[in-house]
Amino acid sequence: MTDICMLKTMDSRNTNEAKQEPKTMVWWDINSCPVPDGYDARMVAHSIESELKKAGYPGPLTITAIGYLNTPLMCM
């Protein structure tokens, strides 16, 4: 049986600050863009946020990961 996992993280900034900045959403398809072997999947959100900030997207961030898993994974 194949499990489906949805991982969603939200920016922890207060709502007053968040209203002043544009929002960024990332939809991560873990089947077409999997975490490479040897890397920790829990660090993906931090890496995406860091790269977006470097590219000039400092606002609130929502990351949603979707896909089919071959092994069970506890959703965060």
C-alpha positions in Angstrom: 0.0 0.0 0.0 1.3 3.4 -0.9 1.0 6.3 1.6 0.3 9.9 0.7 1.9 12.5 2.8 1.3 16.3 2.8 3.8 18.4 4.7 3.0 22.0 5.3 5.1 24.6 7.1 4.1 28.1 7.9 6.1 31.2 8.6 6.2 32.0 12.3 6.3 35.8 11.9 3.5 37.8 13.6 0.5 38.7 11.5 1.2 42.5 11.4 4.6 41.9 9.8 3.2 39.3 7.5 0.5 41.6 6.1 3.2 44.1 4.9 5.2 41.6 2.8 4.2 39.6 -0.3 3.4 35.9 0.5 5.3 33.1 -1.2 4.0 29.6 -1.7 6.0 26.6 -2.7 4.4 23.4 -3.9 7.0 20.6 -3.7 6.3 17.4 -5.7 8.4 14.9 -3.8 8.0 12.3 -6.6 9.4 14.4 -9.5 11.9 16.3 -7.2 12.8 13.8 -4.4 15.3 14.4 -1.6 18.7 13.0 -2.6 20.0 9.9 -0.9 22.0 10.8 2.2 20.1 14.1 2.8 17.7 14.8 5.7 14.2 15.6 4.3 13.4 17.6 7.5 16.0 20.2 6.3 14.3 20.9 3.0 12.0 23.7 4.3 15.0 25.5 5.8 17.0 25.2 2.6 14.1 26.5 0.4 13.5 29.4 2.8 17.2 30.3 2.8 17.5 30.2 -1.0 14.3 32.3 -1.5 15.7 35.0 0.9 18.9 35.1 -1.0 16.9 35.6 -4.2 15.0 38.5 -2.7 11.8 36.9 -1.4 11.9 37.7 2.4 8.2 37.5 3.0 6.0 34.9 4.7 6.5 31.4 3.2 4.2 28.4 2.9 5.7 25.1 1.7 3.4 22.2 0.8 5.0 18.9 -0.1 2.8 16.3 -1.8 3.4 12.9 -3.3 3.3 9.2 -3.0 5.7 7.5 -0.6 7.0 3.9 -0.8 7.7 3.8 3.0 5.6 5.3 5.8 6.7 8.8 6.9 5.4 10.7 9.9 3.9 13.9 8.5 5.0 17.2 10.2 
